Each structure stands twice: as C-alpha cells, then as structure tokens.
C-alpha cells in the first residue's frame, strides 16, 4: 500500500485577504467604541503634552525662545513626533488590543481596480481644482501655513515632509484606523463623512481664516475616503494624497520663484 502525500494548505493570497477582511476582522461594537475613545484621549493628550514638552526642552538651551519663534524645521519636527506617537499607539491597539495583523486591519492591500497613473492624475487634478476654486474666495489675510512658507528653506522642509511623510501617516490614521472603526460602528457612509470631517479638523490650524480652504479640504478628505471605500484598500487614497500634496507644493514653489523674479 502506498501512502499518498498530504497536500500542504496554500497560504491565502492578498486578494483573498482583501475580500474576507471586512466580514471576518471587524472588532465587536464595544471594542470599536473603546478604540475610538482610547484613541481620542491619546490624541488630545499628545496634542497637549508633546509640543509643550519639546518646547520646554528647547527653552533649556534658549530661555528667550517663544512658541511663535519656532522655525519651519522645528515645527515639522514636532509634527513628525506627533505622527509617530499616534501611529505607534494605533499599532499598539491593533496588535495588542485587537490582536490582528496591522496591514490587514488598515486595509493595506494591492489595488487591482485603479491604475497608479490614474490615481496620480486624479490627485494632481484635485489639487488644481482646489487652487482654482479657492482663488475665487480669497481670505482676508494669509492663513498660517502661507505665512510660514514665506521663505525658500521653509518651503523645502514642508514640501519634503508634506510629500514624503505626511500622506502615509495621515492615511494610516484617518482612512486606515479610524475609517475601519467608524465603518464597523455606523457603516461605510458614516466612515466616509466622519473621516473627512476629522481630516478637515486636523488642518484647521494651518488654514485658520480661510474658511473656503477649510471647506475645500473637507471635500478633499471626502474624495480620499470615497476612494478608500470603493477600492477596499488604503493604497489608492495614499497615492492620491501624495500626488495632491506634491502638486500643491510644486505649484507653490513655482509661484514663489516667479514672484521673486518679478520683484
């Protein structure tokens, strides 16, 4: 008698994981509420503690330093530390509390429906549309972000951070973690609207005084969240977000150079 070899079970493909994750990996409702509350408390605590702690440390070396005197590099450094803290806390919640694979939880799946070129063009076109619409609703005075980008060094620092770092961290936070929890709590529609509102709320300090800009950034967040919902993947919104930021900073840099040459 011959013994037939027992076939080894095949590892599930990325596509199979993508198709099954939404129906098998949703945390229970109490876990969703606790996750949202825990993240909210940690977020508020981080906003209050981390910038103040870094500022106090900096004043040890420069007692005359005021918060309004912080350079673009220093502000980007504080923002980067905040982002790392928030994503680190999210990783802790997913891996330790929910005991799930991190990339699967945030839906970091290969996109099979939309080409990368299309997503890049869509993100760039969205940036152009925002600039055109906002030109019809100029603020009474330049918003804080525009004042901060008044010199070349600040522009380069923010461009590198805004294109190379911020889209990834913001997508993981809003359309990875928060979208997952809000979708489990109130469905995809609530997740799209909720993450778009929170995304706009995050950018209010940068756009303060430009109410049209705040409304437009809500629209941008809504489109990005729709892309996350329709594709069931975080990667399309990440690509669009990166292309959007890259286009904005490129056009802002060109505008600054033209103004300097004209002056």
N, C-alpha and C positions, 0 to 999 in steps of 0.2 A: 504494500500500500504506500502510495506517495503522499507526502504531506504538502498540500497547496500553501504557498506563501500567503500570509495575511497582508493585504494591501494596507499601506500606511495612509491614514486620512490626510487629505491635502489641506494645506493652510488656506483659510478664506482669503479671497482676493480683495483688493482695495475696493473694488466696485461692490462686492457683496457686503463688506463692512458698511459702505455708504448707504446701501439700500436698507440694511437692518438696524442701523444705529438709532434712528428716530423712534422706532417702535419697541426696542428692547432695552435701551440705555437711558430712558428718561428717569430722573430721580423721582421718588414719590413726592406728592404735594407738600407734606411737612418739610421734607428736605429742601425743596425749592425755596420755600419761604425762609427757612433758616439760612440758606445760602445767600439769598438776596439781603437779608438783614445783616448777616455777618459781613458781607462784602461792603454794604453801605456804612456800617460802623467803622470798618477798617479804612475805607476810603476817606471818610471825614476825619478820622484820627490822623491819617497820613498827611492830609492837606494841612492840618493844624500843627502837627509835630515836626515833620521832616523839613519843610522850608525854614521854620523857626530855629530848629536845631542846627542846621547848616549855617544859617545866618549868624547865630551866636558863636559858632566855631570860627567863622571868618572874622568876627569882630575881635577875637582874641589877638589876631595878627594886625588888625586895623580898627582900633577903637572908634575912630571917627566915621566908620562906614555906616551909611544909611541904606535902607532897603531899596529906595528909589535910585541909588547909585550903582546897583548891580549891573554888570555888563551883560551883553548878549551871551557870551560864553558861560558866565556864572548862572544865568537864568536857564540856559539849556541844560547845564549840569544838574540843577535842581530838578528840572522836569524829567530828565533821564532817570535820576534816582527814584523819583516818584513812580515812574512807569515800571521800573524793575521791581519795586516793592509790591505794586498792585498785581503784576503778572505772577510774581513769586507767590503771593497769597492765593491767587486763583489756582496755581499749580498745586499748592498745599490742599485746597478744598477738593479739587478733582481727584487727586491721587490718594490722599489720606482720608478725607471725609467720605467722598462718594466711591472711592476705590475703583476708579475707571481709568482706562488709558487716556492720557491727556489729549493727544492729537485726535483721537476718535471722538472725545467729548466735545471738542471745539469745532469738529467737522472739517479738519484739515485734510480733505480728500482731493485727489487729482480731478480737475474739471474736465468732463468729457463732452459738454454741450456747447461751450463757447470758446472760441479760439483766443489765444493770448493777444494776437494782433487786434482783434475786435475789441477786447476789453481795454487795451491801451488806448485805442482810438476813442472809445466811449468815454473813458476817464478824462482824456485831453479835451474832448468836445464839451464835456460838462464844465470843465474849468473855464473854457472860452465863453460858454453861455452865462456862467456866473459873473464873469467880468463885464460882459455886455449889459446884462440886466442891472447890475449894481451901479453902472455908470449913469443910469437914469435916476438913481436915488442916492446922490452923494451925501455923506454925513456932514453935520455942521462943523466938525473938526476931525482931524485924522484919528482913527482908532489906535489903541495902544500898540498893536502889532506893527502898524505902519510907522509909528514914531520910532519904534525900536529898530526897524530896518532902515534907518536913515544913513548908515554908513556901510561901506563895502564889506568890512570884516563881519559885522553882524549879519549881513545878508548871506554870506557864505556859510557861517555857522548854522543859521536857521535852515538854510537850504539842505545842508548835509543831514541835519537832524530830521527835518521835515520830510525828506525823501527816503533816507536810508534807515531810519529808526522808527519814527512816529507811526507810519501806517501799520507796521507789523504789530506794535504794542497796542494801538487803538483798536485794530480789528480783533485781536485776541480778547481784549476786554469787552468791547461792545457787541460785536457780531459773532464772537466765539462763545464766551462765557455767559454774558447777560442775555443774549438772544436765546441761547439754549434754555435758560431758566424761565425767562418770560414766555417762551413758546410753550413750555410744559405747563405753565400756570394759566395762561389765557389764550393760547393758540398762536399761530403764525402772525395773524393780523395785529394782535396786541404786541407781539415781539417786534414787528417792523416799526410800528408807531412809537413804542416805548424806547427802543434803542436810538431811533432818530432824534427823539426829544432829549435823551440823555447826552447824545453826541453834540447836539447844539448847545446844551447847558455847559458842557465842558469848555466850549470855545467862546462863551460869552465874555470872560475877562479879556481875551485878545481882541474882540470885536466891539467892546463897550462903546456905545454911542452910535454905532452903525446898525440900526435896527433892521434895515433891509439886508445887511450882511448876515445877521443872526437868522433871519427867516430863510435866506438862501442856504446857509449851512445846514439848517434843518432839512431842506429839500435834498441837499447832497447826501445827508445821512439816510434819508428815506430811500433814495435810489440805491445806495450801497446795501441797505438792509433788504431791499427787494431782490437784489442780485444774490444775496446770501440765501434768501428763502427759496427763490426759483431754482437755484442750482444745487441746493442742499449741501453747499460747500463754502468754506471761508475763503478759498483761494481767489475766486473771481472778484469779490469785493476788495480783497487785499491788492490785487493788480490794478483795479480801477482807482482805488485810493492813492496808490503810489503814482500812477500816471497823472491823476488830478493835481496832487501836490507838486510834482515835477514841472508840470505845465505852468502852474501859478508862479512858482519861483523863477522859472526861466523867463517868463514874460515880465515879471517884476524886475529882474536883473537887467533885461534889455531896456526897459523903461528908465531905470536909474542911469544907465550908461548914456542913453540919448539925452536925458535932462542935463547930465554933466557936460556932455559935448556942446549942447546948446548954450549952456551957461558960460 
